[in-house]
Amino acid sequence: MAQQSQDIQLSNRLHTLRMNGQAHELPKLILLVTSEADKDKYGSTFNTVMCKPLRASTIASCLQQLLKVDIPARKENQNRPSFLRSLLVGKNILVVDDNKVNLRVAQAALKKYGAKVHCVESGKDAISLLQPPHCFHACFMDVQMPEMDGFEATRQIREMEKKANEIKREQSSSGEGSTFVEWHLPVLAMTADVIQATYEECMKSGMDGYVSKPFDEQQLYQAVSRLVVGTADSAS
């Protein structure tokens, strides 16, 4: 139930229903808010109040508590940390975000699984580092940055890769190079806006997927497990 301008009126109506003894007929009510202050304001009216942006693990925990459902831990969840570490340990990951707090959060999350993390604060800095050949295995790219956003930065990265691949293809066909493997750095968008239009723009610009901010272990697992994090090893 999204928070609207009629929140006060809605709260009064719900309070009246509960006072009239009809609370047992009401479904579980969850209010989505944008600040901790709103959680305190509406906490007595709703079964629970959740702050946006939402994360899958938070939603699952909330529903499990409200519906009193005992969900046994899946083997996949138990193996998730070791799986992430096997993919990320020793890998060079570039994180691009103009917000220093977001950079620290992303850096800490990736380092937890053994990744070597390098951070920059602009799309232009990312482009200068990702001119082939480079040593990076994947890039987490914020989509909203001044000067150059993540979409444009990714488009330019793909153009650089295209030119590098054309050169390698010519060298391979003339016998000057070894087995030809194309450059394609996995780029994951970092965004708090997960609407369909944003997803489509990510794909159109050449990104490989996205994680919503702030991202947690589950999101990192789902995103990284779809990618083969070894591009730099094979392309260098």
PyMOL commands that set and color helices and strands:
alter all, ss='L'
color gray80, all
select helices_A, chain A and resi 7-19+23-25+36-42+56-67+75-88+100-111+123-129+150-173+196-205+217-224+231-235
alter helices_A, ss='H'
color red, helices_A
select strands_A, chain A and resi 30-33+48-51+92-96+116-120+138-142+187-191+209-212
alter strands_A, ss='S'
color yellow, strands_A
deselect
rebuild
show_as cartoon
